[in-house]
Each structure stands twice: as C-alpha cells, then as structure tokens.
C-alpha cells in the first residue's frame, strides 16, 4: 500500500471529508477508501480521453 502526502484546497478538503463521513460514517480508513475510489475514477476518465 502506498503513502501519498498532498496539499489540497481547504474548501475541497472540507467538502470531501463531509461527503466521506456522510457515505461511510466515522469508520477508520474511510478517507483512504474514498480517495482510492476517486483516484480510480480519475484514472479511468483520463485513460478514456486518451483513446
């Protein structure tokens, strides 16, 4: 499992965290699950644009 340290706009982070908690609750690892899901969607989008 990889570790990434990033900087994100405060408003984007706040909204993302709110939505993660709304979807998954306060379970441990929820943020990582949501970020992984978002990254997979982004990869899929970019790869489809390249075709």
N, C-alpha and C positions, 0 to 999 in steps of 0.2 A: 504494500500500500504506500502510495506516495504522499509527501507532505509539501504543500504549497503555501507560501506566505505572500499575501497580496494586499494592496491598498484599493479600497472601493469607496466611491462617493458615499457620504454619510446617509443621504436620503435613500439611495439604492439599498444600502445595507439594512437600514431600519425597516423598509418595506419588505425586503426579502426575509428578514428574521421574523417579522409579524406573520407573513404568509406560511413560513415553515412551521411556526408554532400552531397556527390555525389548522394546518393539514395533519401534522404529526404529533402535536402536543409537545410536552416538555421532555420527551424521551431523550436519553443520552444518544448522541450520534445523529440526531435528526438533521442538523445543519449539514453534515457531511453527506448524508443521503441526498438531500435536496441539491447541493452543489454538484454532486456526481450526476444526478439526473439532468440538471441544467447544462452541464458540460457535454453530456451525450447528445442532447438535443441540438446544441450549437454545432458540434462536430457533424452530425447528420445533415444539418442545414447547409453548412459550408461545403461539404462533400457533394451535395445535390446541386449546388450552384456551380460547381466546377465542371459538371457534365454537360 
